[in-house]
């Protein structure tokens, strides 16, 4: 009776490898095991002893294996030669690893292959069709030499690749070969596998592939094209990889997912996944007779998991993406509003805005002296502290945490040129930020203060410089925030219309018209104050073309519109 033989490449979790090998061998499937030479002699001896009662298990010559090198191909060649020589009844050879687990009864696999006696199951596509390789080197892996280990000698590996690119040291592919790539887990017919291993040109083929990068993904995939009469370019083994090219590990909670795949074997199984081993190696386990392996059934689940891992939830940072710039899925998780200059121009702006929006409105969250939470709280949502040292340790994450911790409630806060500047770039790049700025409004508190004019002039020069830098950041082409900027002179010409436009953007076009106005600070004499700054050698220009008399700067009003109360 024709049967299938298994070649197992093992290097760790030998107890699980022994359990799987016994499962296959007890069901009349020969097994040849290759154990990495780096495994201790004691462990190797234990494995041999544990399986010594089974007459259809063999052990092949051991090689010291390393990822991405020829040693893995050499190990599969040596074990396959033992399989072909000692088990003449084997008609298909199935390559597996020590971390593989059969998902369906062996009888179903045997019947499936018997119905396809001349079919080779091996993923084999040309380099032009490959989309899964990570880190490049699709065609170059066949054109360059790779004598250095990518893991142990990364520096030499990279430098030698660069040298070959600069000098054009291109290798010649052996005549008759068209390089192909694919999964290293295959199931080949005896005819195809023996033709590869007994080819008179094998010495030349091996010499070429010894210097190819990751040859276990290309050696059999290329040579099978020479000898196979029928290729199914797919693997019967379920093997999934993440966006970095690392294999997914299956745990106990993947049980139902693995069942749905209808694949015959899965890799890579966590050694402590007792439920998986107990379920699939049970004598009572049954599969879907003659069902086609369909790993695509679970591709949607993996795609969603990949998106969650790489993109995450908007505004939620996690350790796998946090150190990488722009790997986050949005700077913050929800819209919020920033007002600069409004609390300087209007005396009761924060309580007025809170009543108008029905939300709590913060003061200056980035005040150097203290975080001005709403109601002057010392601790806010998510135990955020008002201590400026804690906030300034990472102001971007402070703001992202505030928005995340208060999901469902729009956050509104004030900003000023007096505040910590580190947050400016973050605000401008955040598509959730609505930023409204009245340039030059910072001068109103200076105008109303009773301070020495020399000190006022110095502070005004500093604040103007910082505000200009902030506005320049907001006006970048790459800016994603919703930004509105007025000079002080522009804003007080039509303050109610300007306020209404801001609230419309927050509430939508259905926002009700303003019926209550905040109280504007008394600006009588402000024009002369600006002239005095000029006279002292400081040029205040961010306020716009500010009138020099009080009468000229009175806003236009009518009986049909709400008006501003001026003191």
Buried (B, 14 or more C-beta within 10 A) or exposed (E): EEBBBBBBBBBBBBEBBBBBBBBBBEBBBBBBBBBBBEBEEEEBEBBBEBBEEBEBBBBBEBBEBBEBBBBBBBBBBBBBBBBBEEBEEBBBBBBBBBBBBBBBBBEBBBEBBBEBEEBBBBBBBBBEEBEBBEEEBBEBBBBBBBEBBBEEEEEEBEEBBEEBEEEEEEEEBEEEBEBBBBBBBBBBBBBBBBBBBEBEBBEEBBEBBBBBBBBBBBBBBBBBBBBBEEBBBBBBBBBBBBEEEEEBBBEBEBBEBBBBBBBBBBBBBBBEBEEBBEBBBEEEBEBEEEEEBBBEBBEEEBEEBBEEBBEBEBBBBEEEBEEEEEBBBBBBBBBBBBBBBBBBBBBEBBEBBBEBBEBBBBBBBBBEEBBBBBEEBEEBBEEBBBEBEEBBEEBBBBBBBBBBBBEEBBBBBBBBBBBBBEBBBBBBBBEBBBBBBBBBBBBBBBBBEEEEBEEBBEBBBEBBEBBBEBBEBBEEEEBBBBBBBBBBBBBBBBBBEBBBEBBBBBEEEEBEEBEEBBBBBBBEBBBBBBEBBEEBEBEBBBBBEBBEEBEEBBBEEEEEBBEBEBE
